[in-house]
Amino acid sequence: MLRFQIAFTIVAFACASALAAEKENQMKFGMVIHGGAGTIERGEMTPPKEQAYRAGLEQALKAGYVVLERGASSLDAVEAAVRVLEDNPLFNAGKGAVFTHQGTNELDASIMDGKTLNAGAVAAVQHIRNPISLARLVMEKSPHVMLVGEGAEAFGKQMGVPFVDQKYFYTEERWQALQKAKASPTPVSDKDRHGTVGAVALDKAGNLAAATSTGGITNKQFGRVGDSPIIGAGTYANNETCAVSCTGDGEYFIRIDVAHDVSAMMQYRKMPVKEAAQAAIAKVGKLGGGGGLIAIDRNGHFAMPFNTSGMYRGHVGPDGKIQIEIYR
């Protein structure tokens, strides 16, 4: 009888521990964001400008954290965080988008739901204040994954999204960067083009999501589109593995499908998210490309690797403590 009671107690304790662990796992949530990777040198950054960048990243993380903390979806969280960065002229997305060769602004964005694998993207839009929100509408209100240019904007009008004049995107710093690029016989450096923004999140329900938004490359021509709006290249999310948002030389990220590659290495090679993320960036570097990515897995582990001198980045977990980094 005593032996039976001891066995019953052990089983009951094990069950209680398992339930507690499951409950704790269900409460895990967090977010990681980036504001672009490139030549970001501490010695060339003034204290006021560094403070401004840190404040912008903190504001975005707070916006996402509020959403996650109240139990809303990771999709809502990444959209909220990216919208904040799109509205900040410091970052190359939305308000701070760089100029094309023609002196216009062409914006790209994408978003993906790790629970359903649904995704939406827009490319080369010129009058959308928050491209990430239009990308989400493409995902949720259309049968398509990507819409571009005038067609994307026509869809946006149907959906009632806010439109702005091209003058809204003008910043003197981006305009001068274009003039410098036009006058230089060599291609624009990543110092003048970094700033793509992105967010990845895990919500309390265990669902992952990723979002990326960009103004592209200073002095870009011929309707160039990079990796940011391409699902699998610049953005990917799958509840079975991770959520990823990339930044850097888009042509290289497209060629090796970087965002999905992280997920694939986790799924097929059983690699941890940090190891997979590092391996993916190493492949970019081997081809000659620069950049970085952020990733978070279904257990809340995250990675922020890059092969440039800096990447604007930050993360927040269940405790609400915000961590922001810029330099290597």
Beta strands, then each sheet from edge to edge (+ up, - down):
strand 1: 30-38
strand 2: 107-113
strand 3: 119-125
strand 4: 146-148
strand 5: 197-202
strand 6: 208-214
strand 7: 235-237
strand 8: 242-248
strand 9: 291-297
strand 10: 302-303
strand 11: 310-316
strand 12: 322-327
sheet 1: 4+ 3+ 2- 6+ 5- 1+ 11- 12+
sheet 2: 7+ 8- 9+ 10-
end
